[in-house]
Amino acid sequence: MSDARAAARALDALRRGWPVRIVGEGGALAVLAVETADDQRLAEFDPERRAGLLLSSERAAILKLANQRDAATPGIPVLIDRVPWLDLPAALALADPAHDLANPLKGPYRTRPVECGEAASAALLLARTAGLLPAMFALPDGQGEARVAAGDIATLARQDGLTIAARARLPVAGAEDAEIVAFRARADAAEHVALVIGSPNGSPPLVRLHSECLTGDVLGSLKCDCGPQLHAAVHAIADAGWGILLYLRQEGRGIGLVNKLRAYALQDQGYDTVESNLRLGFAIDARDFSVAAAMLCLLNQDRVRLLTNNPAKVAGLEAAGVAVTERVPHALPPNPHNAHYLAVKRDRTGHLL
């Protein structure tokens, strides 16, 4: 039986800069996230300076380490041997591609075999789930503030135990007849929101899945189309008579706010959104739309008309048991700042017009 509580404790510990011990087939591995550590915690974790640096294979390839045998297999975590100059600032430079141009690498670095493969892969998954760079110091015989089985870390991505936490009337611009419903996920304590506009009339609701975007929704960023899409969706649902806007806490296609800003820095260097996510060690799109399906089910809706240009949202809902009776296009005109971003969505991630 999986232990969701242990996984949640490990997630919290990693975010706070505490070491975590992960037990998997082939052995245990204690890890300390590079991004949240400090010099004192690193010294306490690894007083003998033996901990290697665990990185994703994507990052290792960018660092030109994939020509070494122990780093040559795509998808397999890479462990860099500890050398005298591999301190915390050097580790951060190795971990964060947004600063590659400002941090000439010292090197050379040598990779060595990852003996605890399952635990190492789970460690990188834990970091990504925590919204941290997938980079950490690793000790096979180290100890941690939290202990978790490698297989339990995947429970953090599942939305078992999603519940309605609160609901209230909320008139909004464009839809005065609206109710807001807050949901809480047991696994990671994330809070998602639904805006129910109008009243059920027997027909499938018009539904919009909107992933949180602080820069676009709140600050009015012109680099994306999120803000205009959000407001246009509210008006479209109100015009349809009734429907639901799901506001999902999946900033930056699921990589988190800080990593999204790192991706922005990479885009300023000439990389597109797909390349930026990959260079950071994340998936092109790390979102899981099963949480949206769970929210709809709690609202007693298993058939919807989906307002989207993204086929992945249709597939995600249907795979989770929500039937999409119609895909309703949702496109807005580009501006000079987001035209390339929209073209990448169309050409590289399959968005429709």
Phi, psi and omega in degrees: 000135182287155181244091182294329181294320178296320179295319179294320178296321179295320178298314180296318180297316181298318179296330182273358180084025178257149179289150180231135177258123182246126183253124179218178177297126182100355176132174181254155182218127173264135185229150176228119184295130180300320188292326185254000179281166168226175185300321182293316181294323178295319179295321178291323181289322188222069184297334182266004178056048179255347186292128173280171179255118182269126180229164173285157179294328178297317180291323178298323179294320179296325179279006178064033178263352186289352175279355175269142186306318185283357180235014190268350184265117180301141176085352181261131178305149182244135180246119179266131181295144179286132176233163186305325184271003180273073176266189184295314177301321179293322178295320177296322178296322177291328186279326191253106182290343181296340182249017182301321183290336183263353185232084175302128185286141181286296178053185355286156179248146181240132177270155176223162185300143174269108185282328181254071190299316181294317179295321180295316178297320179294326179297316179293322176297319179298318179297315180297318179297327178282355183078022181254158173300137178284075181208129182202151171285141186225134178231121180299328183250019183278169180246165181218161175289336177228150180232134183212148174280142183305319183293338182280343183294329179296339180295337180295332181276345179273153184252036175297137176085014176296133182226157172278123183264324182196159176206151183197157175292137181212090173294134180232163177299123180096346181202087183286333180269080185219153176232136177258137181233124180258137180241149176231131178269129182292323188296311185239006178064015177293146180245120179249162186226143171241138172250109181267117185252127182077195183233145178305138182234015179095345179261158177300134181291151169280122188238138173239127172265113182242118178278135182311136177214093182302314184295321181273316185287322187257315187266353176074032180304140176264359181285340180227182179247017188295312181301306177301323178297319180299310183290322177295326179293319178301314180294319181296319180292319178297319179294331180285347180104318175196154179172188187220131170255120178262120179257106189261134181279070183227058183304139175063042183056034174093003182261354177094161185297312184299315180291330175296320178293325173297320178296322176301318179298322178292324178295326176294340177269000175111358179273149177274181185295323179294310180299323182296314179300318181293320180294331177281351180092018180249168174288162176302319177219110185264012182284150176238110185275004175295333177295323177295319178297319179296321178296316180297320179296321177293338175267009176064038178235113179243006175223128185221158163260124190255124180271097186195158169249004188255108180300335180295329178290319176299311181297321181296317178293315183293325178294334180265008173098009177256121182280132176259105184282338180201138170262121180258118182301149182217083184237143178233154182295146179283166170237172183300338183272336184243005183299318180292320178302315180292324178295322177295319177300320180289313190273332186246340180238011168078017178293144182262168178268000000 
